[in-house]
């Protein structure tokens, strides 16, 4: 079986964009955050008609997929910090966790995991992109 190697004379046929593990984790955390908010809504949590906690991570995920650069990874980090601060400062998170409703507890716990992952992975992705110019 013959294998093909990429050399300066032979162009590569794979034109996909490889994403670093930190970017993949950031993207996954954004999607988990949106899914956890949807889970809370399905469990009966009180949210606005257009929940910003659902829409904002989806928009950020789309931007991150479209253009992975320091700006979009920094935006994801900022969203994690912003929504995470809100989750900590409002009584809703504690109310959800002590509600006794399994679906609400699970979706809120997933939200907290997503937020922690988003902050850590977003910081790693943003710092890793410091030297990269895209």
Kinemage of the C-alpha trace (Angstrom):
@kinemage 1
@onewidth
@group {chain A} dominant
@subgroup {mainchain}
@vectorlist {calphas} color= white
{ca unk a 1} P 0.000 0.000 0.000
{ca unk a 2} L 1.434 3.334 -1.065
{ca unk a 3} L 1.225 6.341 1.187
{ca unk a 4} L 1.380 9.918 0.055
{ca unk a 5} L 3.464 12.459 1.892
{ca unk a 6} L 3.004 16.165 1.759
{ca unk a 7} L 6.104 17.880 0.422
{ca unk a 8} L 6.574 21.336 -1.013
{ca unk a 9} L 6.114 19.815 -4.483
{ca unk a 10} L 2.880 17.972 -3.660
{ca unk a 11} L -0.025 20.028 -2.362
{ca unk a 12} L -2.035 18.680 0.527
{ca unk a 13} L -5.543 17.556 -0.254
{ca unk a 14} L -6.928 18.008 3.262
{ca unk a 15} L -8.117 21.597 3.494
{ca unk a 16} L -9.940 21.229 6.811
{ca unk a 17} L -8.984 23.476 9.667
{ca unk a 18} L -7.563 21.719 12.678
{ca unk a 19} L -8.643 23.141 16.006
{ca unk a 20} L -6.580 22.919 19.130
{ca unk a 21} L -7.914 20.881 22.054
{ca unk a 22} L -8.511 24.132 23.973
{ca unk a 23} L -10.666 25.508 21.150
{ca unk a 24} L -12.602 22.236 20.891
{ca unk a 25} L -13.173 22.275 24.659
{ca unk a 26} L -14.306 25.909 24.484
{ca unk a 27} L -16.733 25.111 21.694
{ca unk a 28} L -18.036 22.061 23.562
{ca unk a 29} L -18.513 24.099 26.736
{ca unk a 30} L -20.505 26.743 24.837
{ca unk a 31} L -22.795 24.068 23.407
{ca unk a 32} L -23.167 22.343 26.797
{ca unk a 33} L -24.021 25.697 28.360
{ca unk a 34} L -26.783 26.285 25.817
{ca unk a 35} L -28.072 22.725 26.248
{ca unk a 36} L -28.114 23.074 30.031
{ca unk a 37} L -30.190 26.250 29.794
{ca unk a 38} L -32.590 24.442 27.454
{ca unk a 39} L -32.745 21.619 30.016
{ca unk a 40} L -33.575 24.069 32.788
{ca unk a 41} L -36.348 25.583 30.686
{ca unk a 42} L -37.712 22.113 29.938
{ca unk a 43} L -37.623 21.343 33.670
{ca unk a 44} L -39.777 24.391 34.361
{ca unk a 45} L -37.253 27.043 35.372
{ca unk a 46} L -38.402 30.613 34.883
{ca unk a 47} L -36.606 32.197 31.914
{ca unk a 48} L -37.500 35.064 29.561
{ca unk a 49} L -39.196 34.275 26.256
{ca unk a 50} L -35.851 34.670 24.475
{ca unk a 51} L -33.365 33.442 27.081
{ca unk a 52} L -30.026 35.243 26.708
{ca unk a 53} L -28.224 32.375 28.450
{ca unk a 54} L -29.309 30.136 25.576
{ca unk a 55} L -28.863 32.528 22.649
{ca unk a 56} L -25.509 34.107 23.576
{ca unk a 57} L -23.511 30.830 23.811
{ca unk a 58} L -24.977 29.620 20.507
{ca unk a 59} L -23.984 32.843 18.751
{ca unk a 60} L -20.503 32.652 20.283
{ca unk a 61} L -20.172 29.009 19.191
{ca unk a 62} L -21.144 29.951 15.635
{ca unk a 63} L -18.575 32.762 15.628
{ca unk a 64} L -15.918 30.425 16.995
{ca unk a 65} L -16.621 27.863 14.277
{ca unk a 66} L -16.687 30.542 11.583
{ca unk a 67} L -13.543 32.350 12.646
{ca unk a 68} L -11.261 30.872 15.267
{ca unk a 69} L -8.965 33.645 16.429
{ca unk a 70} L -7.967 35.431 19.593
{ca unk a 71} L -11.038 37.651 19.442
{ca unk a 72} L -13.555 34.817 19.301
{ca unk a 73} L -11.801 32.747 21.958
{ca unk a 74} L -11.608 35.857 24.140
{ca unk a 75} L -15.303 36.477 23.543
{ca unk a 76} L -16.085 32.928 24.667
{ca unk a 77} L -13.983 33.454 27.790
{ca unk a 78} L -15.807 36.718 28.508
{ca unk a 79} L -19.177 35.026 28.104
{ca unk a 80} L -18.134 32.310 30.552
{ca unk a 81} L -17.058 34.918 33.076
{ca unk a 82} L -20.168 37.059 32.553
{ca unk a 83} L -22.750 34.271 32.731
{ca unk a 84} L -20.766 32.498 35.459
{ca unk a 85} L -20.770 35.618 37.613
{ca unk a 86} L -24.508 35.910 37.122
{ca unk a 87} L -25.008 32.265 38.044
{ca unk a 88} L -23.028 32.731 41.250
{ca unk a 89} L -24.545 36.056 42.316
{ca unk a 90} L -28.214 35.279 41.703
{ca unk a 91} L -30.161 33.023 44.035
{ca unk a 92} L -31.560 31.020 41.094
{ca unk a 93} L -28.666 28.557 40.995
{ca unk a 94} L -29.022 27.679 44.668
{ca unk a 95} L -32.801 27.483 44.315
{ca unk a 96} L -32.453 25.106 41.359
{ca unk a 97} L -29.943 22.885 43.153
{ca unk a 98} L -32.134 22.646 46.254
{ca unk a 99} L -35.430 22.261 44.381
{ca unk a 100} L -35.627 18.470 44.621
{ca unk a 101} L -36.430 18.305 40.882
{ca unk a 102} L -33.930 15.880 39.392
{ca unk a 103} L -34.032 17.373 35.889
{ca unk a 104} L -33.554 20.898 37.211
{ca unk a 105} L -30.689 19.839 39.487
{ca unk a 106} L -28.957 17.923 36.684
{ca unk a 107} L -29.302 20.743 34.152
{ca unk a 108} L -28.067 23.321 36.670
{ca unk a 109} L -25.094 21.117 37.577
{ca unk a 110} L -24.361 20.757 33.852
{ca unk a 111} L -24.498 24.543 33.540
{ca unk a 112} L -21.923 24.952 36.321
{ca unk a 113} L -19.628 22.353 34.734
{ca unk a 114} L -20.003 24.073 31.346
{ca unk a 115} L -19.205 27.476 32.843
{ca unk a 116} L -16.105 26.223 34.653
{ca unk a 117} L -14.925 24.430 31.514
{ca unk a 118} L -15.669 27.498 29.388
{ca unk a 119} L -13.574 29.767 31.591
{ca unk a 120} L -10.629 27.363 31.784
{ca unk a 121} L -10.668 26.286 28.131
{ca unk a 122} L -11.461 29.798 26.901
{ca unk a 123} L -8.478 31.182 28.805
{ca unk a 124} L -6.229 28.428 27.476
{ca unk a 125} L -7.428 28.958 23.902
{ca unk a 126} L -7.040 32.726 24.151
{ca unk a 127} L -3.549 32.544 25.653
{ca unk a 128} L -2.472 29.954 23.078
{ca unk a 129} L -3.669 32.248 20.302
{ca unk a 130} L -1.627 35.168 21.657
{ca unk a 131} L 1.293 34.282 19.427
{ca unk a 132} L -0.854 33.136 16.494
{ca unk a 133} L -2.147 35.736 14.092
{ca unk a 134} L -5.252 34.701 12.150
